[in-house]
Amino acid sequence: MTEHIDRDALRKLTGRSGDEELVSYTLLLSEALDQAEARIKAVRDVLDQEAPDPDIATRVRSDMIRRALEG
């Protein structure tokens, strides 16, 4: 997983740098990444339960992760 982005620190930067758009965009990207990682984890958890065969799980996992990221 990725390194956690400190949202409070980014919000504090808004007042200091005056670049609210950049901070806002960074927060949106961070939230989208968190959601994508949560979807990937959920898919992996389900696959671990339903497809214990490693070869099958790997193929199915890559397809499901791709779909989860798309949307």
Buried (B, 14 or more C-beta within 10 A) or exposed (E): EEEEBEEEEBEEBBEEEEEEEEBEEBBEEBEEEBEBBEBBEEBBEEBEEEBEEEEEBEEBBEEBBEEBEEE
